């Protein structure tokens, strides 16, 4: 914990950045139900209010904080971030508390990623898969590995919560279908109780060999679009499909 005297000795820009770190620590302590040094926090707020170089709105937020709670501290931190033109990445945003139960409900949902290149898309898909109870993610030999640093950060802790392995599509048992243009409308598609959906490459889509395997099984499913773009981002399209499949399975279970 930096002392107020040391904080005031810093150059203005460095001091403002230090405020951000201090406020982040306060948020973490609130989130983790740790004890708070109220007098120290009030001193930090007073220091922020007296800063000539901070916007009026930032100082207003600080002056309106009476009860130390996470939303007001978060608003103050982001106000300083905005002033410094620091744009937070998605992985910097706080996730809501989960139940901490790693044995979450799993369904018979499996994914085969067919040469997915972007580690950002891969991490985003892992995060979505964890939320919708996916059992397994299979990776083609040319798909980016989940151990990629950017994939790990984007997945926000979900890489270790979903089973994954490198595997050839031909070795996967059970029903298989493809998320691809020109298939059955997602509103009409009959999702299987258990099966594997093929998700294609960002640029080229699903390979002809993989499409042939899907067409010889359950075929293709498509998401109807109303705009001028011919396709969705692969992670967004995967999210839509998984929500529909998960909803279908939950209705059948109940």
Secondary structure, DSSP 8 states (H G I E B T S, - for coil): ---HHHHHHS-HHHHHHHHHHHHHHHHHHHHTT----HHHHHHHHHHHHT-TTS-HHHHHHHHT--S--HHHHHHHHHHHHHHTT----GGGS--------SS----EEEEEE-S---HHHHHHHHHHHHHTT--EEEE-TTS--TTSHHHHHHHTT-GGGSEEEE--GGG--S-EEEEEEEEEETTT----SEEEEEE-BTTTBS-HHHHHHHHTTTEEEE----SS-S---HHHHHHHHHHHHHHHHHHHH-
